[in-house]
Amino acid sequence: MSTLTPPRTTFQSSELSRASADVFAAAADHPVRVTRRDSEALVLMSESADQARASLLELAAQLVAVSTSSDGSLASRMSDRFPWMLALRPVDQEACANDILTAARASFATNQPHLAIAELTSWRETATAIAAGLGQEPVEWLDD
């Protein structure tokens, strides 16, 4: 029976020069903390991880703005911030609003930005496809 070693999340600054490949490989997979003797530790991460965090913060700002308003339904308030939602049917706007909010809560609770970003992207792509007229034609299923 083999045991998995948890990924290393902390490195000493001296390892950046001695074993930079190991530090960079870990940082490409997940953010790593680089400790320094006389100063505050630094965090090293991939650009995509940084962009995901920035996108999550942007979404959080939009959701805070939506939640501080009491005008209309959640879906109508969110469609003001995310106008692409207007391409969805009203029932789908409600589902979209709830799904995005739920995914955002999960992202914030688990520190996993991809959960909310993937949900937002999925709904936006669906709205874009609907706006482009895709899905209007009846589907013809082929038999085996």
Secondary structure, 3 states (H helix, E strand, C coil): CCCCCCCCCEEECCHHHHCHHHHHHHHHHCCEEEECCCCCCEEECCHHHHHHHHHHHHHHHHHHHHHCCCCCCHHHHHHHHCHHHHHCCHHHHHHHHHHHHHHHHHHHHHCCHHHHHHHHHHHHHHHHHHHCCCCCCCCCCCCC
